[in-house]
Amino acid sequence: MACEKQDELRRTAMEILKRIDALTEVQIQAMRDRDDEKLMEADKQLEVLFGEKQRTYGALFDHRNEHGC
């Protein structure tokens, strides 16, 4: 039986990972273009996303342990 909460947390984690991937591409292009401003802005956004990812992973793992799914 599928667990809706686990599915929701997994979807959230995957969306965050997609956003991290996209911002990493922005950073790569900024490095190519020598655009330090764009590079640093993307870096700040990545820091926020990494925090979101960690919290989402924590919630997912806690849910699995508590719910047994």
N, CA, C and O atoms as CSV, one atom per row, in Angstrom:
chain,resi,resn,atom,element,x,y,z
A,1,MET,N,N,0.836,-1.188,0.000
A,1,MET,CA,C,0.000,0.000,0.000
A,1,MET,C,C,0.880,1.250,0.000
A,1,MET,O,O,1.817,1.362,0.791
A,2,ALA,N,N,0.574,2.165,-0.877
A,2,ALA,CA,C,1.354,3.393,-0.992
A,2,ALA,C,C,1.042,4.336,0.166
A,2,ALA,O,O,-0.097,4.424,0.626
A,3,CYS,N,N,2.046,5.020,0.615
A,3,CYS,CA,C,1.886,5.998,1.691
A,3,CYS,C,C,1.901,7.395,1.062
A,3,CYS,O,O,2.900,7.809,0.474
A,4,GLU,N,N,0.795,8.105,1.191
A,4,GLU,CA,C,0.666,9.426,0.577
A,4,GLU,C,C,1.700,10.410,1.113
A,4,GLU,O,O,2.272,11.183,0.345
A,5,LYS,N,N,1.945,10.390,2.412
A,5,LYS,CA,C,2.908,11.320,3.008
A,5,LYS,C,C,4.310,11.050,2.469
A,5,LYS,O,O,5.034,11.984,2.124
A,6,GLN,N,N,4.695,9.775,2.396
A,6,GLN,CA,C,6.016,9.445,1.869
A,6,GLN,C,C,6.120,9.874,0.404
A,6,GLN,O,O,7.140,10.422,-0.011
A,7,ASP,N,N,5.073,9.627,-0.374
A,7,ASP,CA,C,5.071,10.036,-1.775
A,7,ASP,C,C,5.207,11.552,-1.910
A,7,ASP,O,O,5.936,12.043,-2.772
A,8,GLU,N,N,4.504,12.279,-1.060
A,8,GLU,CA,C,4.580,13.742,-1.085
A,8,GLU,C,C,6.004,14.220,-0.777
A,8,GLU,O,O,6.535,15.094,-1.462
A,9,LEU,N,N,6.607,13.644,0.251
A,9,LEU,CA,C,7.973,14.030,0.622
A,9,LEU,C,C,8.973,13.668,-0.473
A,9,LEU,O,O,9.911,14.421,-0.732
A,10,ARG,N,N,8.777,12.533,-1.105
A,10,ARG,CA,C,9.664,12.127,-2.209
A,10,ARG,C,C,9.520,13.085,-3.396
A,10,ARG,O,O,10.515,13.464,-4.014
A,11,ARG,N,N,8.285,13.472,-3.711
A,11,ARG,CA,C,8.068,14.432,-4.801
A,11,ARG,C,C,8.729,15.772,-4.486
A,11,ARG,O,O,9.352,16.391,-5.349
A,12,THR,N,N,8.582,16.202,-3.248
A,12,THR,CA,C,9.200,17.462,-2.839
A,12,THR,C,C,10.716,17.379,-2.974
A,12,THR,O,O,11.344,18.303,-3.492
A,13,ALA,N,N,11.301,16.292,-2.518
A,13,ALA,CA,C,12.753,16.111,-2.620
A,13,ALA,C,C,13.197,16.116,-4.081
A,13,ALA,O,O,14.212,16.724,-4.419
A,14,MET,N,N,12.453,15.450,-4.936
A,14,MET,CA,C,12.824,15.409,-6.356
A,14,MET,C,C,12.733,16.786,-7.004
A,14,MET,O,O,13.574,17.142,-7.829
A,15,GLU,N,N,11.720,17.559,-6.635
A,15,GLU,CA,C,11.596,18.919,-7.174
A,15,GLU,C,C,12.768,19.789,-6.723
A,15,GLU,O,O,13.313,20.566,-7.507
A,16,ILE,N,N,13.144,19.652,-5.471
A,16,ILE,CA,C,14.294,20.413,-4.969
A,16,ILE,C,C,15.558,20.012,-5.722
A,16,ILE,O,O,16.357,20.870,-6.096
A,17,LEU,N,N,15.741,18.718,-5.943
A,17,LEU,CA,C,16.918,18.255,-6.675
A,17,LEU,C,C,16.930,18.790,-8.107
A,17,LEU,O,O,17.994,19.117,-8.633
A,18,LYS,N,N,15.770,18.883,-8.736
A,18,LYS,CA,C,15.694,19.458,-10.079
A,18,LYS,C,C,16.097,20.926,-10.058
A,18,LYS,O,O,16.793,21.396,-10.958
A,19,ARG,N,N,15.659,21.651,-9.033
A,19,ARG,CA,C,16.019,23.073,-8.918
A,19,ARG,C,C,17.512,23.229,-8.655
A,19,ARG,O,O,18.143,24.153,-9.168
A,20,ILE,N,N,18.075,22.328,-7.856
A,20,ILE,CA,C,19.524,22.354,-7.617
A,20,ILE,C,C,20.260,22.108,-8.930
A,20,ILE,O,O,21.241,22.788,-9.232
A,21,ASP,N,N,19.794,21.150,-9.697
A,21,ASP,CA,C,20.401,20.851,-10.992
A,21,ASP,C,C,20.362,22.078,-11.902
A,21,ASP,O,O,21.367,22.421,-12.524
A,22,ALA,N,N,19.218,22.734,-11.980
A,22,ALA,CA,C,19.077,23.910,-12.842
A,22,ALA,C,C,20.006,25.035,-12.393
A,22,ALA,O,O,20.639,25.686,-13.224
A,23,LEU,N,N,20.088,25.265,-11.094
A,23,LEU,CA,C,20.970,26.321,-10.598
A,23,LEU,C,C,22.432,25.978,-10.789
A,23,LEU,O,O,23.257,26.872,-10.974
A,24,THR,N,N,22.764,24.715,-10.748
A,24,THR,CA,C,24.134,24.297,-11.027
A,24,THR,C,C,24.484,24.630,-12.476
A,24,THR,O,O,25.595,25.077,-12.762
A,25,GLU,N,N,23.550,24.414,-13.376
A,25,GLU,CA,C,23.768,24.785,-14.782
A,25,GLU,C,C,23.953,26.294,-14.924
A,25,GLU,O,O,24.780,26.746,-15.717
A,26,VAL,N,N,23.192,27.068,-14.165
A,26,VAL,CA,C,23.351,28.525,-14.175
A,26,VAL,C,C,24.764,28.885,-13.720
A,26,VAL,O,O,25.411,29.748,-14.312
A,27,GLN,N,N,25.234,28.227,-12.678
A,27,GLN,CA,C,26.586,28.509,-12.187
A,27,GLN,C,C,27.642,28.136,-13.225
A,27,GLN,O,O,28.611,28.872,-13.414
A,28,ILE,N,N,27.465,27.024,-13.882
A,28,ILE,CA,C,28.424,26.616,-14.912
A,28,ILE,C,C,28.488,27.680,-16.017
A,28,ILE,O,O,29.568,28.076,-16.455
A,29,GLN,N,N,27.319,28.126,-16.450
A,29,GLN,CA,C,27.299,29.149,-17.498
A,29,GLN,C,C,27.896,30.462,-16.992
A,29,GLN,O,O,28.609,31.144,-17.727
A,30,ALA,N,N,27.609,30.810,-15.756
A,30,ALA,CA,C,28.181,32.036,-15.176
A,30,ALA,C,C,29.701,31.942,-15.116
A,30,ALA,O,O,30.393,32.933,-15.353
A,31,MET,N,N,30.217,30.777,-14.806
A,31,MET,CA,C,31.675,30.594,-14.801
A,31,MET,C,C,32.231,30.785,-16.211
A,31,MET,O,O,33.245,31.456,-16.398
A,32,ARG,N,N,31.569,30.197,-17.191
A,32,ARG,CA,C,32.003,30.358,-18.590
A,32,ARG,C,C,31.998,31.830,-18.997
A,32,ARG,O,O,32.906,32.313,-19.674
A,33,ASP,N,N,30.947,32.527,-18.564
A,33,ASP,CA,C,30.772,33.936,-18.942
A,33,ASP,C,C,31.559,34.894,-18.052
A,33,ASP,O,O,31.576,36.103,-18.285
A,34,ARG,N,N,32.201,34.348,-17.046
A,34,ARG,CA,C,32.932,35.176,-16.061
A,34,ARG,C,C,32.007,36.208,-15.410
A,34,ARG,O,O,32.383,37.358,-15.186
A,35,ASP,N,N,30.798,35.757,-15.119
A,35,ASP,CA,C,29.775,36.620,-14.525
A,35,ASP,C,C,29.699,36.320,-13.026
A,35,ASP,O,O,28.904,35.495,-12.573
A,36,ASP,N,N,30.548,37.015,-12.280
A,36,ASP,CA,C,30.635,36.760,-10.835
A,36,ASP,C,C,29.342,37.080,-10.096
A,36,ASP,O,O,28.990,36.395,-9.135
A,37,GLU,N,N,28.642,38.102,-10.533
A,37,GLU,CA,C,27.383,38.469,-9.870
A,37,GLU,C,C,26.354,37.349,-9.997
A,37,GLU,O,O,25.720,36.960,-9.016
A,38,LYS,N,N,26.199,36.840,-11.209
A,38,LYS,CA,C,25.256,35.745,-11.446
A,38,LYS,C,C,25.693,34.488,-10.688
A,38,LYS,O,O,24.865,33.770,-10.127
A,39,LEU,N,N,26.983,34.238,-10.682
A,39,LEU,CA,C,27.536,33.080,-9.975
A,39,LEU,C,C,27.204,33.138,-8.485
A,39,LEU,O,O,26.757,32.150,-7.903
A,40,MET,N,N,27.424,34.288,-7.880
A,40,MET,CA,C,27.188,34.415,-6.443
A,40,MET,C,C,25.694,34.381,-6.105
A,40,MET,O,O,25.309,33.840,-5.069
A,41,GLU,N,N,24.857,34.950,-6.964
A,41,GLU,CA,C,23.412,34.895,-6.721
A,41,GLU,C,C,22.920,33.450,-6.773
A,41,GLU,O,O,22.134,33.026,-5.925
A,42,ALA,N,N,23.383,32.702,-7.765
A,42,ALA,CA,C,23.006,31.291,-7.862
A,42,ALA,C,C,23.530,30.518,-6.661
A,42,ALA,O,O,22.865,29.608,-6.169
A,43,ASP,N,N,24.715,30.875,-6.190
A,43,ASP,CA,C,25.295,30.200,-5.034
A,43,ASP,C,C,24.442,30.418,-3.780
A,43,ASP,O,O,24.225,29.491,-2.999
A,44,LYS,N,N,23.970,31.633,-3.598
A,44,LYS,CA,C,23.094,31.924,-2.449
A,44,LYS,C,C,21.814,31.102,-2.531
A,44,LYS,O,O,21.353,30.548,-1.533
A,45,GLN,N,N,21.249,31.031,-3.729
A,45,GLN,CA,C,20.026,30.258,-3.911
A,45,GLN,C,C,20.282,28.772,-3.661
A,45,GLN,O,O,19.441,28.077,-3.091
A,46,LEU,N,N,21.442,28.295,-4.088
A,46,LEU,CA,C,21.782,26.888,-3.851
A,46,LEU,C,C,21.901,26.585,-2.365
A,46,LEU,O,O,21.468,25.528,-1.907
A,47,GLU,N,N,22.486,27.506,-1.614
A,47,GLU,CA,C,22.607,27.289,-0.172
A,47,GLU,C,C,21.240,27.101,0.469
A,47,GLU,O,O,21.061,26.232,1.323
A,48,VAL,N,N,20.284,27.912,0.057
A,48,VAL,CA,C,18.916,27.800,0.578
A,48,VAL,C,C,18.318,26.446,0.183
A,48,VAL,O,O,17.711,25.759,1.004
A,49,LEU,N,N,18.499,26.078,-1.087
A,49,LEU,CA,C,17.944,24.812,-1.561
A,49,LEU,C,C,18.575,23.611,-0.870
A,49,LEU,O,O,17.885,22.638,-0.568
A,50,PHE,N,N,19.881,23.669,-0.618
A,50,PHE,CA,C,20.520,22.562,0.096
A,50,PHE,C,C,19.912,22.396,1.488
A,50,PHE,O,O,19.723,21.272,1.953
A,51,GLY,N,N,19.605,23.509,2.152
A,51,GLY,CA,C,18.940,23.434,3.447
A,51,GLY,C,C,17.553,22.811,3.331
A,51,GLY,O,O,17.166,21.975,4.147
A,52,GLU,N,N,16.812,23.226,2.309
A,52,GLU,CA,C,15.479,22.645,2.075
A,52,GLU,C,C,15.589,21.150,1.809
A,52,GLU,O,O,14.791,20.356,2.307
A,53,LYS,N,N,16.588,20.780,1.017
A,53,LYS,CA,C,16.780,19.360,0.694
A,53,LYS,C,C,17.056,18.566,1.967
A,53,LYS,O,O,16.467,17.506,2.176
A,54,GLN,N,N,17.932,19.063,2.801
A,54,GLN,CA,C,18.280,18.349,4.035
A,54,GLN,C,C,17.068,18.203,4.947
A,54,GLN,O,O,16.848,17.140,5.528
A,55,ARG,N,N,16.279,19.273,5.073
A,55,ARG,CA,C,15.079,19.199,5.917
A,55,ARG,C,C,14.071,18.208,5.341
A,55,ARG,O,O,13.426,17.468,6.085
A,56,THR,N,N,13.940,18.195,4.029
A,56,THR,CA,C,13.006,17.264,3.388
A,56,THR,C,C,13.470,15.828,3.560
A,56,THR,O,O,12.667,14.946,3.864
A,57,TYR,N,N,14.764,15.589,3.367
A,57,TYR,CA,C,15.303,14.240,3.592
A,57,TYR,C,C,15.062,13.815,5.042
A,57,TYR,O,O,14.648,12.686,5.305
A,58,GLY,N,N,15.323,14.730,5.978
A,58,GLY,CA,C,15.110,14.409,7.386
A,58,GLY,C,C,13.662,14.044,7.668
A,58,GLY,O,O,13.384,13.080,8.381
A,59,ALA,N,N,12.734,14.823,7.100
A,59,ALA,CA,C,11.312,14.540,7.298
A,59,ALA,C,C,10.940,13.196,6.676
A,59,ALA,O,O,10.160,12.435,7.248
A,60,LEU,N,N,11.501,12.909,5.503
A,60,LEU,CA,C,11.221,11.637,4.839
A,60,LEU,C,C,11.720,10.465,5.676
A,60,LEU,O,O,10.989,9.499,5.894
A,61,PHE,N,N,12.948,10.546,6.137
A,61,PHE,CA,C,13.515,9.444,6.916
A,61,PHE,C,C,12.810,9.295,8.266
A,61,PHE,O,O,12.568,8.179,8.726
A,62,ASP,N,N,12.479,10.438,8.903
A,62,ASP,CA,C,11.729,10.370,10.158
A,62,ASP,C,C,10.367,9.714,9.930
A,62,ASP,O,O,9.938,8.864,10.709
A,63,HIS,N,N,9.698,10.118,8.860
A,63,HIS,CA,C,8.383,9.543,8.564
A,63,HIS,C,C,8.486,8.035,8.347
A,63,HIS,O,O,7.672,7.273,8.867
A,64,ARG,N,N,9.474,7.612,7.589
A,64,ARG,CA,C,9.648,6.187,7.345
A,64,ARG,C,C,9.856,5.426,8.659
A,64,ARG,O,O,9.263,4.369,8.872
A,65,ASN,N,N,10.699,5.972,9.530
A,65,ASN,CA,C,10.980,5.310,10.812
A,65,ASN,C,C,9.742,5.277,11.697
A,65,ASN,O,O,9.454,4.258,12.324
A,66,GLU,N,N,9.008,6.384,11.752
A,66,GLU,CA,C,7.838,6.452,12.625
A,66,GLU,C,C,6.655,5.685,12.071
A,66,GLU,O,O,5.906,5.060,12.822
A,67,HIS,N,N,6.487,5.729,10.772
A,67,HIS,CA,C,5.309,5.147,10.144
A,67,HIS,C,C,5.550,3.705,9.693
A,67,HIS,O,O,4.606,2.944,9.488
A,68,GLY,N,N,6.806,3.347,9.546
A,68,GLY,CA,C,7.135,1.981,9.135
A,68,GLY,C,C,6.889,1.705,7.664
A,68,GLY,O,O,6.679,0.558,7.269
A,69,CYS,N,N,6.914,2.739,6.863
A,69,CYS,CA,C,6.651,2.534,5.428
A,69,CYS,C,C,7.930,2.679,4.614
A,69,CYS,O,O,7.903,2.540,3.391
